[in-house]
Amino acid sequence: MGAGSERMLDEMTILIVEDEAMIACDLEDVVLVHGAKVAELCLDLESAMDVARDGKFDAAILDYNIGGKIVYPVADILWQRGIPFVFNTAIGEREMLEQRYAGVEVCRKPISDRELIDALERALHA
Amino acid sequence: MSGKPSVWTIALAGGIIALAFGAISVVVTLNKDARFRSQALRSTAVIRTIDHIELSAVTAETSQRGFLINGNGAYLDPFETAVSELYGSIAEYERLLAGIATPSQIENTTRLKEAADFKVDELRDVIQLYQGGNHKDAVDMFRSGRGVRAMNSVRDIVTLLETEEQDLLEATRASATAARRQMEITLAVLALLSLSGFGLAYLNHVRSNRLTVVEEHAVELAEARERADLLARELNHRVKNLFAIVQSIISATGRQESDPVVAASKARQRIHALSQAHALTSTLDAQTTTTLGQLLESIVRPQMTEPQSLVAEGPVVKVPAQLVTPLGMILHELTTNAIKYGAWSDETGAIAAKWAVEQEGEKQMLVLEWTESCDPCRKVESPDSKGFGSRMMSMSLVQLGGTQQQTWEPGGLRLLISLPTDGEMTVVGRN
């Protein structure tokens, strides 16, 4: 993979909400490798809600299930603030999520870096 | 079942009606039987009295004739006794039938009294003529046939009375017999009804028993299926999650290591640590936990080479399934670093992992002290803190809600990890 083709998110700042440390680190790498910055990496719902309310970032990657709780409170705040986000979830709740947040990008774990970045780009340019 | 009267309601109503009929029938029969019995007693007395009336009349006539034949006054005493018995019997007859006599009985009784008076008068007249010495007139009167007619009249009326009494008795008997027969039929029908009722109840009982068994099976099946569905969903979720973690290990390690052989080896080791950690939570039961001691033994100790050493000491601390991955990965990275940079890079290096539960304010914390020592150490250096392994350790600690303090000393790494035990982790006891 050439460096040029990877730098597509170009200086964007991303919030990552993911409760599994290993996956969170990988997502962080993926975002960094593609030219974006990680605004914040949240492993629990409470800190994610705080950042979603007050943080400065361009887009977010949200896991569906955060420590046994659904990520809705975070997504609701982002939806209200008009900040684009994509779901990255192992649970097949695509229809429900698309109904709740019209036009939202839903990626199903495990996904490739390419799919995730494409989904983020579509969300950012929608 | 509800809404319209069921076959059971109808059967119950029918049973009650049949029982009522049976009870009425028994009462009626007993009543008629009692009436027949008292009628029979009375009729026997009545008929005996009637017979006595006739016998007294005949005795009076016989006594009178005895007197007429031999003129012996001794025959007059039985005559008077017979006459008084005749009237006594008639009075007895009237007493027996007082209040219950039929119109024809009343009429015939009156006629009987007249006939008796007529006969007794005739007998007395002849006796008086004879006693007055008027023998010829007496014989003439005797021969006139007046006495025979009077006697026949008495006999006829007595026969009428007796016949009527017999008829009355017979009628009561017939009525009692009819009632008895009706009762027998009703009771037979009742017996049949209750038998079939018992039969139906038994069939219903058997059927409802069978239904209960079927229903219980259905409930058990539904519950088993629900459990299976739940387990399948949980398994599906865990497998997907594990795939995602494995994928993260591979892609992150691959990005970090430029040498594909090294990358493959590191990824393989990390995946192996992950599988070791998960082997301890082989069931899907969320309550099934593994302990910190078990994690150390399965992830850290296998990477040791003799005569290196590992001392693991601390109370039994249960680690729930969802925390096994981060804790396992932390222990794996610590071990990897110890082999690459720390105590286990020396062939006699030692690692001491000691943990205890401590109170920090209101929180209960599990404090794990990881101390590496080697003497002398060949190469002790700190790992790249920006490397994936270090970042992953930090993230895993965040996931566990814990903190760490690291110092690199001449003997190797000294690390203090604090993890909250309230909530997810539980301390069971001391070992």
Contacts between the chains, C-beta under 8 A, distances in Angstrom:
chain1	res1	chain2	res2	distance
A	19	B	399	6.5
A	20	B	241	6.8
A	20	B	244	7.3
A	20	B	245	6.2
A	20	B	325	6.9
A	20	B	326	7.8
A	20	B	399	7.1
A	21	B	325	7.8
A	21	B	326	5.0
A	21	B	329	7.0
A	21	B	392	6.2
A	21	B	395	3.7
A	21	B	396	4.0
A	21	B	397	8.0
A	21	B	398	6.8
A	21	B	399	4.3
A	22	B	245	4.8
A	22	B	248	4.9
A	22	B	249	6.3
A	22	B	252	7.8
A	22	B	325	6.9
A	22	B	326	7.8
A	22	B	329	6.2
A	22	B	392	6.2
A	22	B	395	7.7
A	22	B	396	7.5
A	23	B	244	5.5
A	23	B	245	6.0
A	23	B	248	4.7
A	24	B	395	5.3
A	24	B	399	7.8
A	25	B	248	6.9
A	25	B	252	5.9
A	25	B	388	6.4
A	25	B	391	5.3
A	25	B	392	4.7
A	25	B	395	5.2
A	26	B	247	7.5
A	26	B	248	3.3
A	26	B	249	7.7
A	26	B	251	5.7
A	26	B	252	4.5
A	27	B	248	7.8
A	28	B	391	7.4
A	29	B	251	7.4
A	29	B	252	5.2
A	29	B	255	5.5
A	29	B	388	7.2
A	30	B	251	7.4
A	33	B	255	6.4
A	41	B	395	7.2
A	43	B	395	7.0
A	43	B	398	5.0
A	43	B	399	4.8
A	44	B	401	7.8
A	67	B	322	8.0
A	68	B	322	7.9
A	90	B	237	6.0
A	90	B	240	3.8
A	90	B	241	5.2
A	90	B	244	6.1
A	91	B	237	6.5
A	91	B	240	7.9
A	109	B	240	5.7
A	109	B	241	7.2
A	109	B	243	7.3
A	109	B	244	4.1
A	110	B	240	7.1
A	110	B	243	4.7
A	110	B	244	4.2
A	110	B	246	7.8
A	110	B	247	4.3
A	113	B	251	6.6
